[in-house]
Amino acid sequence: MTAQGALAARCIIDAHLHIWSNGFAPYPWVAAPPAELQATATAESLLKAARSAGVTGALIVQPANHKFDHSYVSAALRAQPHFFRGCCLANPTLPVAEATRELEKLKAEGYVAVRFNPYLFPDGMDSPVGRALYAKAGELNMPVGVMAFGGLPAQLPAIEALLTHSPSTMLIIDHMGFFRQPATGGLLGTDAANDEIAWKGLLTLASRPQVYVKISALFRTSAELPPHRDLQGRVEELLAAFGARRLMWGSDFPFVTIGGNTPSSAATSYEQAVQIPSFWNIPSLDQATMDELMGGTAARLFGFSSATVPA
């Protein structure tokens, strides 16, 4: 990567990453992570990488390997309450009352956001349990992040319905809406395809002021090697549609370190991943905009007040 002489953010908050245990008691996996990442995604590994990268705070998104068992991430939140914030995983397999009580419990444990995995909802997100969880998230001031891994168009009707049903709940679209499919990462050139219908659908959500977008997991959305300059035009469109105060950067650690769900040529170190936006040449990406993208938006949304890298 060759720098464009671009800008360095004053405060860096990673708005999307995962950590998980080594798989042993008391924090066993529900499903094993990729072999290459089984020993490199602990809280300790992430903190070491954050020190090197100058990251000042991070939102941990509950990983699939631990599914609805939040005990490992909860322990990390207790250990580093200034540096970490948590995004829990909604459990739509429970009856409605139990599902919302579980969300209240996780909020009390320090989680500030909740992830909706549409593929875990037996009757889709726009269902009684989906609507109840989404409304409860708004009551608890917990933004809802949607992981449309298989593509945004199939989820847009439910998203629109939830936005209308509970307009005070903030909603985050993960990974630029996964407009590139398949979304496994590291699929360069014609190995994956950009879904322009999905992209237009993402941009239409800008009319809803409660919708935010994560410019995250860039190795999943780019057809090029880092620094993913083919995304510059997309980012410029997002800035024009949403404004910098509704956009945030995220690494998708630890997957970024192997370049996808399996190793690929798009792999970078965590420190390199943090630097990627500073290599972009985007006219509207001035210092103030970079500060919002790399930390300001996430600080406001997730309640980072004095994020510092732990000693």
N, C-alpha and C positions, 0 to 999 in steps of 0.2 A: 504494500500500500504506500502511495506517495501522497503526502499531505498537500492540501490546497492553501496552506497558511491560514486555516480557518480558526474558529473560536473555541476556547475552552470554557466549559460551564463553571460557574463559581461554586455551585452545590450540585452534587451528583447523587440522585436517588434512583436506584434500580427498581422500577415499578413492576417487574415481573421476573421472578426466579423461583426455583424449587430447591429444597434440601430434603435429604432423607437419611435414615440411619444406615448402619452397616448390615442391617438385616437380623441382628441377633436380639435376644431378649434384653431389656423389656420393650423393645420397639421393633418387633418383627415386621417384615413386609407382607402385604396382602398379595402383591405380585412383584416379581423381581424386576429391577431396572435393567437397562442394557448392561452387558457384562463389562464394558469399558468404563461404566460410571458407577459401579457397585461400591467402590471405595473412595470416590472423589467428590461426593455431594453432601458430606456431613456439614453441620453448622460450622465446625472448626475449619473445614476446607474452604468454605465460602468466606469466612471472616479473614482468613489469611489472604485470599485473592483480593478481597475488598481493600485491605490495607495497601496492597501493591498498586491497585487501580485508582485509589483516591476516592472511592465511593463512600458517601457519608450516611447512607441509609438504604434499606431494602425492604420491599414487600415480598414476603414469602407466600407463594400460592401453594396451598395444600397439594401434595403430589399424588398421582394415581397409585403409586406403590403402597401408600398407606391408606388410600381411599378415605373412609369415614373415621378412621382412627387418627385423631388429631394430637395424640399425646406427644409425639416427637417434636412437632412444630411448636406445640404449646410450651414444652420445656425450653426451646430456643428463645421464645418470646420472653419467658421469665428471666432467662439468663442475660439477655441483651435488650432490655425494654426501650432503650433510647435509639438503638440502631435498627432493630427489627420491628416491622408491623406484620400482621397476619391476615391472609385472605383464606377463609375456611371454605370447605366444600359443602354445599347444600345437600341434604339427604332427602330426596323426593320419594324414596321408597317407603318412608314412614307414613302413617296416617297424618292427616293435616295438622291436628293439634300437637302431635308429638314432633313433627318436623319443625314447626315454628318454635316450640319449646327448646328444641335442640339448638336452633339458631340463637335464641336468647342466651342459652348457656354459653355458647361459644363467644358471643359478644362480651359476656361477663369475664371470660378468660383472656380478653385482650384483642380479639380479632376485630378488624376495622372494616373488612369487606368480605364479600361472599361470592364464590364462583358457582355459576350454573353450568353444569355439563349437560347439554340437551339430551345426550344419548343415555343418561341415567334416569330420565323422566319417563315413567311407564306410559303416560298419556300425553307426552309433550310438555313443553314449558307453559303453554297457555291451557292449563288444566287447573282444577281446584287446588291442588297442592302447590302448583307453580305460582298461581295468583296469590295464594296466601303467603308463601315464602317471599315473593317479590314485594308485597305490601308490607310485610313485617320488616324486611330489610330497610325499607324507607323509614318506617317508624324508629328503627334502631340507628338510623344514619349510617348505614352500611351500603356503599355502592355495590352493585351487582355486576360482576364480570362474566361475559358470555363467551364460551369456548366453542365456536362453530367450526370444529376441526374438519368436518366433511364438506364445508362450504356454507357461506352465509345465506344464499337464496332460500334454502329449505327452512331456515330458522327465522327469516324476516317476518312472516305473518305473525308468529308467536311474539317476537320482539315488539312489533308494532302494537299488538294487543296489550301486552304488559305495560308498555309506555303510556297507552291511553287509560288503562285501568288504574294505574298508580303513578300519576305524573310527577309526584314529589320524590320518587325513588330515582337515584342516579344510576345510570347504566354505562358500562364500559365494554367496548368491543375489543376483544383480545386480538393481537397480532394482525392488525390492519384488516381484520375480517377474513383472514385465511383466503384471500382472493386467488392465491396460486395453489393449484391442485395437481397432484396430491400434495399434502402439507407436511410430509415427513421430513423435509429439509435436505439441502444440499443437491437438489435436482436442478442442474444447470441447463441452459439452452432449451432444447425442445423436450427434455426429459420430464418436464411438467408444463402446465399451461396456465396462463393468466385468464381468469374468468372476468371478463369486462362487465357482465351483468351483475356479478357480485360486487365489483368495484362501484358501479353506479348505485347499487343498493346501499352500500356503505355511505356514499356521499349524500344520499337523500336523508339519512338520519341526522345530518347536520342541522336540519330545521328544528330538531328537538333540542332545546338548550340543556337538557339534563343528560345528554349523551356525550361520552368521552371515547377517545380511541387510543389504544396503545400502539405506538410505533415500535414494535417489539418482535423478537425472534426473526430478525432480518434474514437469516439463513433459510428460513422457511418461505419467505415471500420474494426472494431475489432469484433471478436467472443467471446472476454473475457471482464471481468470487468477491470476497471482501475487498474494498469497502462498499460493495453493492451499489455502485453508482447508478444502476438502472432504476433504483428506487427514488432518485432525486425528484423526478417529475411527479411521482405519486405523493411524496411528502409535501411538495409545493402545493398540490391540489388539496391535500388535507389541511394545510395551513390556511389556504384561502377559504375553505368551506367551514372549518371548525374554529380556527383561531388557535394560537399557541396555548392559551390557557385551558384548552380542552384536549390537549395531546400530551402524551408522556412516553418516554423511552423505557424499554425494558430489554434485558439480555436474553432471557429464557435459559439462564444458567441452570444446570450444567450442560444441557444439550448443545449450547453454543460451542462448547469446548471439543465436541466431536463433529459438529456441523450438521446435526440432525438426530433422528431417532437411531440411526446407525452411522458409523464413521463415514465422513465424506471430505472432499477437498475444500469445503467451505468452513472447516474448523478453524477456530482462532483461540488464543488464550483469552481468559476473562479480561485481562487488562487491554488487549487489542479490541475486544468487543465494545468496551466502554468508549474507546476512542473513535469508533467508526463514524458517528455523525460529524465529528470535527473535520473529516476528510471531504465532506460533501460541499459542493459549490452550488448553493441555492440562493438566489437573490434575496428572498424574504427571510432567510435564516441569519438574522443579525444577532448581536450579543444578547439583547433582551429576549429574543425568541429562543435562542439556544438555552438560556437560563431556565425558561419555562419548560421546554422539552425535556431537559436533562435533570430537572429537580423541582422546579417551582410548582408545577401542576400537581405532582405526586405529593409534595409537602402539604399543600392545602387539602387535597382530597383525603389523604390517609393520616393526617394529624402528626406529621413530623414537625416538631418545634425546635429541637436542638440536636439534630442528628449528627453524631460524631462516630468516626471509626474507632472501635474499641481498641484499647492498648493491648 
